[in-house]
Amino acid sequence: MLLLLRMCRFMSKTVIMSSEELLSVDYEVFGRVQGVFFRKYTQSEGKRLGLVGWVQNTDAGTVQGQLQGPASKVQQMQQWLQTTGSPQSRIAKAEFKNERAIDKLDFKDFKVAR
């Protein structure tokens, strides 16, 4: 009986997660975001939230990338990119562009691009 109850809880969570709209959004973060492990922390936070996508440094001294996943998790990550980042980073601003609903994820995991 306990196993059946656990299976029902798992399945209901799976249905809820899979019914949430998937979003894709491009981002760029400005400030002191290079040389402070910002990409690694971004990758870790994205994975923790169950998101996929990528992050990379730019020649302009910013960090850019793309996020994909359930809308609520993408929104949590956007907040994290605006306010938290890595411990030594100093975020001046974060810009988000090309936010759109998607039918399926384009990536399998969250990568640091070089």
N, C-alpha and C positions, 0 to 999 in steps of 0.2 A: 504494500500500500504506500509506504514512504517513497519507494522508488518511482511509483506511478505519479505521485504528487510532484516529485522533483522533475520528472519528464514533462509534465504539464506546464510547470513554471518555466522551464527552459524553452519549450515550444511557444508559449505565449510571448516570451521576450523576443524570440526569433521573429515571430509574426509582426510584432510591434516595430522592431528595428527595420525589417524589410519593407514595411508599408510606408515608412517615412521617406519623403522626397529626397532624392540625391541631388547634391549641389556640386558644382565645380566653380572655383574662383581663383583668379591670379592675384598675387600679392607682391608688394615691394616694401621693405622696411628700411627706414632711414635713421641715421644717428651713428652711434658707436656700436656697430654690429658686426664688424670684421675683426678677426684676431681675438675674439672673446668667446669662442665655442658656440656662437649663435646657431650655426647650421646644425650642429650635433644636438643641441637642446631642442631645436625645432623638430628635428626628426624624431627624437624621443617623445616629445609631447604629441606629435601627430600620431605616432604608433599607439601611444597610451589611449588616445581618443578613438582609435580604430579607423583613422583616416589613411588615405593613400595620396601619393603625389611626389613632389620633389622640392628641393631647396638648393640654391647656389649663390655664391658671391658674384657681384658684378664688378666691372672695371671702374664704375662710378663710386665704389665704396659702400654700396647698399647690398642687401640680401633680397633675392627674389625667388618666386616659386609658384607652385600651383597646389591647391588642396582639393580633394574630392572625398565625399562621403555623405552621411546623413546630415540634413540641414542643421539640426541642433548641435551636432558635433563640429561642423564647419564654423558655426557662429561662436562656439566656445574657443576654437582655435584662433579665430579672428581677434577675439578679445585678448587672448594670450599674446598674440603678436603685437598688439597695440600697447600692452601694459606690462608684460612680464619679461619675456625673452630669457636670455641666459643671465646668470648672476652678475657678471661684469659688464653686460651691455647697458647702453643708455639709449633708449628708443626716443627719437624725435617725433616720428610719425610713421604710420603704416597706411599704405594705399591699397585698395582692393578694386579690381577691375574685372570685367567680363564674367560677372556672376550669372550663372545660368543653371537651370534644371537639366539633369542628364538622366538617361535611361539606364546606363550601366557605367561602371567605373572603367577608366582608361588605363589604370595602373594596378599592379598586384600588391605593392607595398609603398613605403615612404622612403625615398632615397636622397642621399646627399649627392648632387651632381657636381662634377668638377670642371 
